[in-house]
Amino acid sequence: MPTAILTGSPVPGSSIEGDLRSLGFDVRTASDAGEAEALLAAVPGDLRVAVVDARFVGHEHALRLGLTDPRFPIAAIPGAVTAQPAGRQALTRAIARENSASGSAAPGSAAHGSAPARAAAGVEDVDSLADRIVTALDADGADVHRPELGSLVAEVPADPQARNEARQAVAAVDDEAVRLKSAVKARDGFFTTHFISPYSRYLARWCARRGLTPNQVTTASLITALIAAACAATGTRGGFVAAGVLLIASFVLDCTDGQLARYSLQYSTLGAWLDATFDRAKEYAYYAGLALGAARGGDDVWALALGAMVLQTCRHVVDFSFNEANHDATANTSPTAALSDKLDSVGWTVWVRRMIVLPIGERWAMIAVLTAATTPRITFYALLVGCAFAATYTTAGRVLRSLTRKARRTDRAAQALADLADSGPLTELLARRLPAGIRIPAPLGASAGVVLLVLAAAFDGPGFSLLLAAVLYVLLCADAVARPLKGALDWLVPPLFRAGEYCTVLILAAKAGADGALPAAFGLVAAVAYHHYDTVYRIRGDAGAPPAWLVRAIGGQDGRTLLVAVLAVALTASQFTVALTVLAVAVAVVVLVESIRFWVAAHRAGAPSVHDEGEPA
């Protein structure tokens, strides 16, 4: 159990001890810094510990934000400071310094931190051991998280009058209302903001009061979506209506899990991964369900389902690559970005700009309504048109920003793009052997390779020109990644590679014309896309890319693309279908087993807790 050490003189009528116990702390009291240091040393090193001034006045939710958020090793609010195991050493040093200084310096003197320094840290000039510890931590260069409290009260009053005023301020603000409001994502789509969040936040509170965890709600959302996919697969009008209703219900639960995490501060590495991964699994399983349902009615829409998955995945990779290339770039300014910020300052344009990119809320609402009211074919047509427009809009904006900004990209950004490129051993070998003199700009080379490959597959199918285009594609891929991806448009390389691989599989499966070829291709692209999403989530979590052996085992994007081209040329249509199925199963097993092993091990090892706000698209 985490321990809270109460310091200073207790105040009659104070609720601080009860508030700390309600937050799960074992409360101990210390009369001075020396006793607090001794109590701190007695707390096991694998437990969270907090030092709180007994005179603290404030909202319980302010304490919750300051003392229980698992994402930060050290955090503080006025009158309280906490440290997780990763921050215990810094806290121990700071309290030892205060203990040694307290015997030789009066409160408020330089040894306790000068008044200006304490004021700059947002701390009143009151003799509070917790606040002096925070000042010492700042002096040591420790990264102290200070949550944004907004209208919540957290302070250590200097006298009875100030205490009375602070209590009145506490009574004037309903911290439960603040807690509910803060449970909703600050930036979200129009549909989610106005049609889901107004009631899903209360569902999140209901779940919290019954001890449910965000991961349990995430799992319930996945199960609901899979049931929706099964209903769509029946091919009946009743099944389609039920599928649409259940898809919306799944989305409500999808919003609820994040709101529950924010409401109860239940963040974890595993939870962020499950939330992100299950979103993709739900959407793509639903596409498959629609395709199966259409097939029962005699309409083959597997190519449309696969096209929707390819387009949506490539959209996400554009977002991921652009963000990774620019999130720590220096001199990262652009007139286009300034114009975008200016437009966002005008109320109505914010919602229009969020809606036209077809974020997950709008997208799922459209899919659900069209499923219930029309046919799978019409649903996919609308989805493809909407996503194509959104992809064009967002990609064009990012290209303009990249061309007009003068950013110097870091080695970390270049490495992230190289990891997202998913180059296999063949490309790595060629990149080391290619003459430096023939190298062309990475986006241009990747674009040329993709165009040659897709045109050969579309117009010639499984013939000699396809093999030639596949070989040229691999050579151009190697040339594109032979140098660090630090150019203005080099973030386009990973999404171009995704488009090349996925579209080649789609076109060749459609050209094969055999029963089951497109469903097999759908399974293969789904397995590979999972690997690419998993790479993104690892990079975002500062865990690095998947191990090199995994990338080599599944061939890299270049190796898989070349293999599919060779199989299409060498095999009959039915044999090609079997080969795609085997390849899909093999890739899925390898990447799923390694991914689950990695994330579960990271969670058990105590990886830093994170909370992914999610992609708006």
C-alpha positions as CSV (number, residue, x, y, z in Angstrom):
1,M,0.0,0.0,0.0
2,P,1.4,3.5,-0.8
3,T,2.3,5.6,2.2
4,A,1.6,9.2,2.9
5,I,3.7,11.0,5.5
6,L,1.8,13.9,7.1
7,T,4.0,16.7,8.3
8,G,3.5,19.9,10.3
9,S,1.0,20.8,12.9
10,P,-2.4,19.2,12.5
11,V,-5.4,21.5,12.3
12,P,-8.8,20.8,14.0
13,G,-11.5,19.9,11.5
14,S,-9.0,19.0,8.8
15,S,-10.1,16.2,6.4
16,I,-6.7,15.6,4.8
17,E,-6.1,12.3,6.6
18,G,-9.4,11.0,5.6
19,D,-8.9,12.2,2.0
20,L,-5.5,10.4,1.8
21,R,-7.0,7.2,3.2
22,S,-9.8,7.3,0.6
23,L,-7.2,7.5,-2.1
24,G,-5.6,4.3,-0.8
25,F,-2.7,5.7,1.2
26,D,-1.5,4.3,4.5
27,V,-1.1,7.6,6.5
28,R,1.7,8.1,9.0
29,T,2.6,11.4,10.8
30,A,5.9,13.1,11.4
31,S,6.5,16.0,13.7
32,D,9.6,17.3,11.9
33,A,11.9,16.7,8.9
34,G,14.0,14.2,10.8
35,E,11.1,12.0,11.6
36,A,9.8,12.3,8.1
37,E,13.1,11.2,6.7
38,A,13.1,8.2,9.1
39,L,9.5,7.2,8.1
40,L,10.5,7.6,4.4
41,A,13.4,5.2,4.8
42,A,11.1,2.7,6.4
43,V,8.8,2.5,3.4
44,P,9.7,-0.3,1.0
45,G,11.5,1.0,-2.1
46,D,8.9,-0.6,-4.5
47,L,6.0,1.5,-3.1
48,R,4.8,5.0,-3.8
49,V,5.4,7.5,-1.0
50,A,4.0,11.0,-0.5
51,V,4.9,13.9,1.8
52,V,1.8,16.0,2.6
53,D,1.5,19.1,4.8
54,A,-1.1,18.4,7.6
55,R,-2.5,21.9,7.0
56,F,-3.3,21.2,3.4
57,V,-6.7,22.6,2.2
58,G,-8.0,21.6,-1.1
59,H,-10.2,19.3,-3.2
60,E,-9.8,15.5,-3.0
61,H,-9.5,15.4,-6.8
62,A,-6.6,17.8,-6.6
63,L,-4.8,15.3,-4.3
64,R,-5.8,12.5,-6.7
65,L,-4.2,14.3,-9.6
66,G,-1.1,15.3,-7.7
67,L,-0.5,12.0,-5.8
68,T,-1.9,9.0,-7.7
69,D,-1.2,9.5,-11.4
70,P,1.0,6.5,-12.4
71,R,2.6,8.2,-15.4
72,F,5.0,10.4,-13.5
73,P,7.9,9.3,-11.2
74,I,7.7,12.6,-9.2
75,A,4.7,14.9,-9.0
76,A,3.6,17.8,-6.8
77,I,0.9,20.2,-6.0
78,P,1.1,23.0,-3.3
79,G,1.5,21.3,0.0
80,A,2.1,17.7,-1.3
81,V,4.8,15.8,-3.2
82,T,4.9,12.2,-4.3
83,A,7.4,9.8,-5.8
84,Q,7.1,6.4,-7.4
85,P,9.9,3.9,-7.1
86,A,11.7,5.5,-10.0
87,G,11.7,8.8,-8.2
88,R,12.4,7.6,-4.7
89,Q,16.1,8.3,-4.8
90,A,15.6,11.9,-5.8
91,L,13.0,12.4,-3.1
92,T,15.3,10.8,-0.4
93,R,18.1,13.2,-1.3
94,A,15.8,16.2,-1.2
95,I,14.3,15.3,2.2
96,A,17.8,14.6,3.6
97,R,19.0,18.0,2.4
98,E,16.0,19.6,4.1
99,N,16.6,17.6,7.3
100,S,20.2,18.7,7.5
101,A,19.3,22.3,6.7
102,S,16.4,22.5,9.2
103,G,18.8,22.4,12.2
104,S,20.9,25.3,11.0
105,A,18.4,27.6,9.1
106,A,15.2,29.2,10.0
107,P,12.1,28.5,8.0
108,G,11.9,30.7,4.9
109,S,15.6,31.2,4.8
110,A,17.9,30.5,1.8
111,A,18.4,26.9,3.0
112,H,14.7,26.3,2.6
113,G,14.7,28.0,-0.8
114,S,14.4,31.7,-1.3
115,A,11.0,33.3,-1.5
116,P,11.4,34.3,-5.1
117,A,12.4,30.8,-6.1
118,R,9.4,29.4,-4.2
119,A,7.1,31.9,-5.8
120,A,8.4,31.0,-9.3
121,A,7.6,27.4,-8.5
122,G,4.0,28.4,-7.7
123,V,4.4,27.8,-4.0
124,E,3.3,30.3,-1.3
125,D,6.0,31.4,1.2
126,V,4.7,29.1,4.0
127,D,6.9,26.9,6.2
128,S,5.8,23.6,4.5
129,L,8.2,20.7,4.4
130,A,6.5,19.3,1.3
131,D,7.0,22.6,-0.6
132,R,10.6,22.9,0.5
133,I,11.2,19.4,-0.8
134,V,9.8,20.4,-4.2
135,T,12.1,23.4,-4.3
136,A,15.1,21.1,-3.5
137,L,14.0,18.7,-6.2
138,D,13.9,21.5,-8.7
139,A,17.3,22.6,-7.6
140,D,18.6,19.0,-8.2
141,G,17.2,19.1,-11.7
142,A,14.5,16.5,-11.0
143,D,11.6,16.4,-13.5
144,V,8.7,17.2,-11.2
145,H,5.2,17.0,-12.8
146,R,2.8,19.6,-11.7
147,P,-0.7,18.8,-12.9
148,E,-3.0,21.5,-14.2
149,L,-5.6,22.0,-11.5
150,G,-7.7,24.6,-13.1
151,S,-10.5,25.7,-10.7
152,L,-9.5,23.0,-8.1
153,V,-8.0,24.3,-4.8
154,A,-4.7,23.1,-3.4
155,E,-2.9,25.2,-0.9
156,V,-1.3,25.5,2.6
157,P,-2.9,28.5,4.3
158,A,-0.6,30.7,6.3
159,D,-3.2,31.8,9.0
160,P,-6.8,31.1,10.1
161,Q,-8.2,33.8,7.8
162,A,-6.5,32.3,4.8
163,R,-7.6,28.8,5.8
164,N,-11.2,30.0,6.1
165,E,-11.0,31.6,2.6
166,A,-9.5,28.4,1.2
167,R,-12.3,26.3,2.6
168,Q,-14.8,28.7,1.1
169,A,-13.1,28.3,-2.3
170,V,-13.2,24.5,-1.9
171,A,-17.0,24.7,-1.2
172,A,-17.6,26.9,-4.2
173,V,-16.2,24.4,-6.7
174,D,-17.8,20.9,-7.3
175,D,-14.7,18.8,-7.8
176,E,-16.8,15.9,-9.0
177,A,-18.1,18.0,-11.8
178,V,-14.5,19.0,-12.6
179,R,-13.5,15.4,-12.5
180,L,-16.2,14.4,-14.9
181,K,-15.4,17.2,-17.3
182,S,-11.7,16.3,-17.3
183,A,-12.5,12.7,-18.1
184,V,-13.4,13.8,-21.6
185,K,-10.7,14.1,-24.1
186,A,-9.8,17.8,-24.6
187,R,-9.6,17.4,-28.4
188,D,-12.1,15.2,-30.1
189,G,-14.3,14.9,-33.2
190,F,-17.8,16.6,-33.6
191,F,-19.8,13.3,-33.3
192,T,-17.9,12.1,-30.3
193,T,-18.0,15.5,-28.5
194,H,-21.7,16.1,-29.0
195,F,-23.3,12.7,-29.3
196,I,-21.2,10.3,-27.2
197,S,-19.3,12.1,-24.5
198,P,-22.3,13.9,-22.9
199,Y,-23.4,10.5,-21.5
200,S,-20.4,8.2,-21.8
201,R,-18.6,10.1,-19.0
202,Y,-21.4,9.0,-16.6
203,L,-21.0,5.5,-17.8
204,A,-17.3,5.8,-17.0
205,R,-18.1,7.0,-13.5
206,W,-20.5,4.1,-13.1
207,C,-17.7,1.7,-14.1
208,A,-15.3,3.3,-11.7
209,R,-17.7,3.0,-8.8
210,R,-18.1,-0.7,-9.4
211,G,-14.3,-1.3,-9.6
212,L,-14.2,-2.0,-13.4
213,T,-10.9,-1.2,-15.1
214,P,-10.3,0.5,-18.4
215,N,-8.9,-2.7,-19.9
216,Q,-12.1,-4.6,-19.0
217,V,-14.2,-1.9,-20.8
218,T,-11.8,-2.0,-23.8
219,T,-12.3,-5.8,-24.0
220,A,-16.0,-5.4,-23.8
221,S,-15.8,-2.9,-26.7
222,L,-13.9,-5.4,-28.7
223,I,-16.4,-8.2,-28.0
224,T,-19.3,-6.0,-28.9
225,A,-17.7,-5.0,-32.2
226,L,-17.0,-8.7,-33.0
227,I,-20.6,-9.5,-32.3
228,A,-21.5,-6.6,-34.7
229,A,-19.3,-8.1,-37.4
230,A,-20.9,-11.5,-36.9
231,C,-24.4,-9.9,-37.3
232,A,-23.3,-8.2,-40.5
233,A,-22.0,-11.5,-41.7
234,T,-25.5,-13.0,-41.7
235,G,-26.3,-11.0,-44.8
236,T,-29.9,-10.3,-43.6
237,R,-31.5,-6.9,-43.1
238,G,-32.1,-7.6,-39.4
239,G,-28.5,-8.6,-39.1
240,F,-27.3,-5.4,-40.8
241,V,-29.5,-3.2,-38.5
242,A,-28.2,-5.1,-35.4
243,A,-24.7,-4.7,-36.6
244,G,-25.1,-0.9,-37.0
245,V,-26.5,-0.6,-33.5
246,L,-23.8,-2.7,-31.9
247,L,-21.1,-0.9,-33.8
248,I,-22.3,2.4,-32.2
249,A,-22.5,0.6,-28.8
250,S,-18.9,-0.6,-29.3
251,F,-17.8,3.0,-30.0
252,V,-19.5,4.2,-26.8
253,L,-17.5,1.7,-24.8
254,D,-14.4,2.7,-26.8
255,C,-14.9,6.3,-25.6
256,T,-15.7,5.1,-22.1
257,D,-12.5,3.2,-21.5
258,G,-10.4,6.3,-22.0
259,Q,-12.7,8.4,-20.0
260,L,-12.6,5.8,-17.2
261,A,-8.8,5.9,-17.3
262,R,-8.8,9.7,-17.0
263,Y,-11.6,9.7,-14.4
264,S,-9.8,7.2,-12.1
265,L,-6.2,7.9,-13.3
266,Q,-5.8,4.2,-14.2
267,Y,-3.2,4.5,-16.9
268,S,-0.9,1.7,-18.0
269,T,1.4,0.7,-20.9
270,L,-0.7,-2.4,-21.5
271,G,-3.9,-0.4,-21.5
272,A,-2.7,2.1,-24.1
273,W,-1.6,-0.8,-26.4
274,L,-4.9,-2.7,-26.0
275,D,-6.9,0.4,-26.7
276,A,-5.0,1.3,-29.9
277,T,-4.7,-2.3,-31.1
278,F,-8.4,-3.2,-30.5
279,D,-9.5,-0.2,-32.4
280,R,-7.9,-1.5,-35.5
281,A,-9.1,-5.1,-34.9
282,K,-12.7,-3.9,-34.4
283,E,-12.8,-1.8,-37.6
284,Y,-11.1,-4.4,-39.8
285,A,-13.1,-7.3,-38.4
286,Y,-16.3,-5.3,-39.2
287,Y,-15.1,-4.8,-42.8
288,A,-14.7,-8.6,-43.1
289,G,-18.2,-9.1,-41.6
290,L,-19.7,-6.8,-44.2
291,A,-17.9,-8.6,-47.0
292,L,-19.1,-12.0,-45.7
293,G,-22.6,-10.7,-45.4
294,A,-22.5,-9.3,-48.9
295,A,-21.3,-12.6,-50.2
296,R,-24.3,-14.4,-48.7
297,G,-26.4,-12.1,-50.8
298,G,-24.4,-12.8,-54.0
299,D,-22.3,-9.6,-54.0
300,D,-18.5,-9.9,-53.9
301,V,-17.2,-6.8,-52.2
302,W,-13.9,-8.3,-50.8
303,A,-11.9,-6.0,-53.0
304,L,-13.7,-3.0,-51.6
305,A,-13.2,-4.2,-48.0
306,L,-9.5,-4.7,-48.6
307,G,-9.3,-1.4,-50.4
308,A,-10.9,0.3,-47.4
309,M,-8.4,-1.3,-45.0
310,V,-5.4,-0.4,-47.2
311,L,-6.6,3.3,-47.5
312,Q,-7.3,3.6,-43.8
313,T,-4.0,2.0,-42.8
314,C,-2.0,4.2,-45.2
315,R,-3.8,7.3,-43.8
316,H,-2.6,6.4,-40.3
317,V,0.9,5.8,-41.4
318,V,1.0,9.3,-43.0
319,D,-0.1,10.7,-39.6
320,F,2.4,8.6,-37.7
321,S,5.4,9.3,-40.0
322,F,4.7,13.0,-40.1
323,N,4.4,13.3,-36.3
324,E,7.6,11.2,-35.7
325,A,9.5,13.2,-38.2
326,N,8.6,16.6,-36.6
327,H,7.8,16.0,-33.0
328,D,11.4,16.9,-31.8
329,A,12.6,18.9,-34.9
330,T,14.3,22.2,-34.3
331,A,13.3,25.5,-36.0
332,N,10.0,23.8,-36.7
333,T,8.0,26.7,-38.0
334,S,5.8,27.1,-41.1
335,P,3.4,29.7,-42.5
336,T,1.0,26.9,-43.3
337,A,1.0,25.8,-39.7
338,A,0.5,29.4,-38.6
339,L,-2.5,29.6,-40.9
340,S,-3.9,26.4,-39.5
341,D,-3.6,27.7,-36.0
342,K,-5.4,30.9,-37.0
343,L,-8.2,28.9,-38.5
344,D,-8.5,26.9,-35.4
345,S,-9.1,30.1,-33.5
346,V,-12.4,30.6,-35.3
347,G,-15.0,28.4,-33.6
348,W,-16.9,26.9,-36.6
349,T,-13.8,26.1,-38.6
350,V,-12.5,23.9,-35.8
351,W,-15.4,21.5,-36.2
352,V,-15.5,21.6,-40.0
353,R,-11.7,20.8,-40.1
354,R,-12.2,18.0,-37.6
355,M,-15.1,16.5,-39.5
356,I,-13.7,16.5,-43.0
357,V,-10.8,14.3,-42.0
358,L,-13.4,11.6,-41.1
359,P,-12.1,10.8,-37.6
360,I,-13.1,7.5,-36.0
361,G,-16.4,8.8,-34.5
362,E,-17.7,10.2,-37.8
363,R,-16.4,7.2,-39.7
364,W,-18.0,4.6,-37.4
365,A,-21.3,6.6,-37.3
366,M,-21.4,6.7,-41.1
367,I,-20.6,3.0,-41.4
368,A,-23.2,2.1,-38.8
369,V,-26.0,4.1,-40.4
370,L,-25.2,3.0,-43.9
371,T,-24.9,-0.7,-42.8
372,A,-28.4,-0.5,-41.3
373,A,-30.0,1.5,-44.1
374,T,-28.3,0.4,-47.3
375,T,-26.0,-2.4,-48.6
376,P,-22.4,-3.4,-47.9
377,R,-21.4,-2.2,-51.4
378,I,-22.8,1.3,-50.8
379,T,-21.2,1.4,-47.4
380,F,-17.8,0.6,-48.8
381,Y,-18.2,3.1,-51.7
382,A,-19.0,5.9,-49.2
383,L,-16.2,4.9,-46.9
384,L,-13.7,4.8,-49.8
385,V,-14.8,8.2,-51.1
386,G,-14.8,9.8,-47.7
387,C,-11.4,8.4,-46.6
388,A,-9.8,9.2,-50.0
389,F,-10.9,12.9,-49.6
390,A,-9.7,13.0,-46.0
391,A,-6.4,11.4,-47.0
392,T,-5.9,13.9,-49.8
393,Y,-6.7,16.8,-47.5
394,T,-4.5,15.8,-44.6
395,T,-1.6,14.6,-46.8
396,A,-1.6,17.8,-48.9
397,G,-1.6,19.9,-45.7
398,R,1.4,18.0,-44.3
399,V,3.3,18.3,-47.6
400,L,2.7,22.0,-47.6
401,R,3.9,22.3,-44.0
402,S,7.0,20.3,-44.8
403,L,7.9,22.4,-47.8
404,T,7.4,25.7,-46.1
405,R,9.0,25.0,-42.8
406,K,12.7,25.1,-42.1
407,A,13.1,22.2,-39.7
408,R,16.3,20.3,-38.8
409,R,15.3,16.8,-38.0
410,T,17.1,14.8,-35.3
411,D,18.8,11.4,-35.5
412,R,16.0,10.0,-33.4
413,A,13.4,11.1,-36.0
414,A,15.4,9.6,-38.8
415,Q,15.7,6.3,-36.9
416,A,11.9,6.3,-36.2
417,L,11.2,6.7,-40.0
418,A,13.7,4.0,-40.8
419,D,11.9,1.7,-38.3
420,L,8.6,2.6,-39.8
421,A,9.9,1.8,-43.3
422,D,10.1,-1.9,-42.2
423,S,13.0,-2.7,-44.5
424,G,14.0,-6.4,-44.7
425,P,17.5,-8.0,-45.1
426,L,17.4,-7.7,-48.9
427,T,17.0,-3.9,-48.8
428,E,19.6,-3.6,-46.0
429,L,22.1,-5.5,-48.0
430,L,21.5,-3.6,-51.2
431,A,21.6,-0.2,-49.3
432,R,25.1,-1.0,-48.3
433,R,26.2,-2.0,-51.8
434,L,24.6,0.6,-54.0
435,P,26.9,3.2,-55.5
436,A,26.5,6.6,-53.8
437,G,26.4,8.4,-57.1
438,I,23.0,7.1,-58.3
439,R,21.0,7.9,-55.2
440,I,18.0,10.0,-55.8
441,P,15.7,11.8,-53.2
442,A,14.1,9.2,-51.0
443,P,10.4,10.2,-51.6
444,L,11.0,10.3,-55.4
445,G,12.6,6.9,-55.5
446,A,10.0,5.3,-53.3
447,S,7.2,6.9,-55.4
448,A,8.8,5.7,-58.7
449,G,9.1,2.2,-57.3
450,V,5.5,2.1,-56.1
451,V,4.1,3.4,-59.4
452,L,6.1,0.9,-61.5
453,L,5.0,-2.0,-59.3
454,V,1.3,-1.1,-59.1
455,L,1.0,-0.4,-62.9
456,A,2.7,-3.6,-63.7
457,A,0.4,-5.6,-61.4
458,A,-2.7,-3.8,-62.7
459,F,-2.0,-3.9,-66.5
460,D,0.1,-7.1,-66.9
461,G,-0.8,-9.1,-63.9
462,P,1.4,-12.1,-63.1
463,G,3.8,-11.8,-66.0
464,F,7.5,-10.9,-66.7
465,S,6.9,-7.2,-66.4
466,L,5.7,-7.8,-62.8
467,L,8.9,-9.6,-61.9
468,L,10.9,-6.8,-63.4
469,A,8.9,-4.1,-61.6
470,A,9.2,-6.0,-58.3
471,V,13.0,-6.2,-58.7
472,L,13.2,-2.5,-59.6
473,Y,10.9,-1.7,-56.6
474,V,13.3,-3.4,-54.2
475,L,16.3,-1.6,-55.7
476,L,14.5,1.8,-55.4
477,C,13.5,0.9,-51.8
478,A,17.1,0.2,-50.9
479,D,18.2,3.5,-52.5
480,A,15.5,5.4,-50.6
481,V,16.7,4.2,-47.2
482,A,20.4,4.2,-47.9
483,R,20.8,7.5,-46.2
484,P,19.2,8.9,-43.0
485,L,15.6,10.0,-43.7
486,K,16.1,13.7,-42.7
487,G,14.8,15.4,-45.8
488,A,11.7,17.7,-45.8
489,L,9.5,15.0,-47.4
490,D,11.2,11.9,-46.2
491,W,8.3,11.1,-43.9
492,L,6.4,10.1,-47.0
493,V,8.7,7.0,-47.5
494,P,6.9,4.7,-44.9
495,P,3.4,5.3,-46.2
496,L,4.6,4.9,-49.8
497,F,6.1,1.5,-48.9
498,R,2.7,0.6,-47.2
499,A,0.8,1.6,-50.4
500,G,3.2,-0.4,-52.6
501,E,3.0,-3.6,-50.6
502,Y,-0.7,-3.5,-49.8
503,C,-1.9,-2.5,-53.2
504,T,0.3,-5.1,-54.9
505,V,-1.3,-7.9,-52.8
506,L,-4.8,-6.5,-53.4
507,I,-4.4,-6.2,-57.2
508,L,-2.7,-9.6,-57.7
509,A,-5.4,-11.3,-55.6
510,A,-8.1,-9.6,-57.6
511,K,-6.3,-10.6,-60.9
512,A,-6.1,-14.2,-59.7
513,G,-9.9,-14.5,-59.8
514,A,-9.9,-17.6,-57.7
515,D,-12.4,-18.2,-54.9
516,G,-10.9,-17.2,-51.7
517,A,-8.0,-15.2,-53.1
518,L,-9.3,-11.8,-51.9
519,P,-10.2,-13.0,-48.4
520,A,-6.7,-14.5,-48.2
521,A,-5.2,-11.2,-49.3
522,F,-7.4,-9.5,-46.7
523,G,-6.0,-11.7,-44.0
524,L,-2.4,-11.2,-45.2
525,V,-2.7,-7.4,-45.3
526,A,-4.4,-7.4,-41.9
527,A,-1.5,-9.4,-40.4
528,V,1.1,-7.2,-41.9
529,A,-0.8,-4.0,-40.9
530,Y,-0.9,-5.3,-37.3
531,H,2.9,-5.5,-37.4
532,H,3.2,-2.0,-38.7
533,Y,0.8,-0.6,-36.1
534,D,2.7,-2.5,-33.4
535,T,5.9,-0.8,-34.6
536,V,4.2,2.6,-34.2
537,Y,3.1,1.8,-30.6
538,R,6.5,0.6,-29.6
539,I,8.1,3.8,-30.9
540,R,5.5,6.0,-29.2
541,G,6.2,4.2,-26.0
542,D,9.9,4.8,-26.3
543,A,10.4,1.0,-26.4
544,G,12.2,1.1,-29.8
545,A,11.2,-0.8,-32.9
546,P,10.4,-4.6,-32.9
547,P,13.5,-6.8,-32.7
548,A,15.6,-7.2,-35.9
549,W,15.0,-10.9,-35.9
550,L,11.2,-10.4,-36.2
551,V,11.6,-8.1,-39.2
552,R,13.9,-10.5,-40.9
553,A,11.7,-13.5,-40.1
554,I,8.8,-12.0,-41.9
555,G,10.9,-10.6,-44.7
556,G,10.5,-6.9,-44.4
557,Q,8.1,-5.0,-46.7
558,D,10.4,-5.4,-49.7
559,G,10.9,-9.2,-49.2
560,R,7.2,-9.8,-48.8
561,T,6.3,-7.8,-51.8
562,L,8.9,-9.6,-54.0
563,L,7.7,-13.0,-52.6
564,V,4.1,-12.2,-53.5
565,A,5.0,-11.2,-57.0
566,V,7.1,-14.3,-57.5
567,L,4.3,-16.5,-56.2
568,A,1.7,-14.9,-58.5
569,V,3.9,-15.6,-61.5
570,A,5.0,-19.1,-60.5
571,L,1.7,-20.5,-59.3
572,T,-1.8,-21.2,-60.6
573,A,-4.7,-19.1,-59.3
574,S,-5.8,-21.7,-56.8
575,Q,-2.2,-22.4,-55.7
576,F,-1.6,-18.7,-55.3
577,T,-4.7,-18.4,-53.0
578,V,-3.3,-21.2,-50.8
579,A,0.1,-19.6,-50.7
580,L,-1.5,-16.2,-49.6
581,T,-3.4,-18.0,-46.9
582,V,-0.3,-19.8,-45.6
583,L,1.7,-16.6,-45.7
584,A,-1.1,-14.7,-43.9
585,V,-1.2,-17.3,-41.1
586,A,2.6,-17.5,-40.8
587,V,3.0,-13.7,-40.5
588,A,0.0,-13.4,-38.1
589,V,1.3,-16.1,-35.7
590,V,4.9,-14.7,-35.6
591,V,3.9,-11.0,-35.1
592,L,1.1,-11.7,-32.7
593,V,3.1,-14.0,-30.4
594,E,6.1,-11.6,-30.3
595,S,3.8,-8.6,-29.8
596,I,1.8,-10.1,-27.0
597,R,5.0,-11.4,-25.3
598,F,6.6,-8.0,-25.5
599,W,3.7,-5.9,-24.2
600,V,2.8,-8.3,-21.4
601,A,6.4,-8.5,-20.3
602,A,6.8,-4.7,-20.4
603,H,3.6,-4.4,-18.2
604,R,4.9,-6.9,-15.7
605,A,8.3,-5.3,-15.6
606,G,6.7,-2.0,-14.5
607,A,7.1,-0.1,-17.8
608,P,6.2,3.6,-17.3
609,S,2.5,4.1,-17.4
610,V,1.2,5.9,-20.5
611,H,-2.1,7.1,-21.8
612,D,-2.6,7.4,-25.5
613,E,-5.1,10.1,-26.4
614,G,-5.6,8.3,-29.7
615,E,-5.4,9.5,-33.3
616,P,-8.2,11.8,-34.4
617,A,-8.3,9.9,-37.7
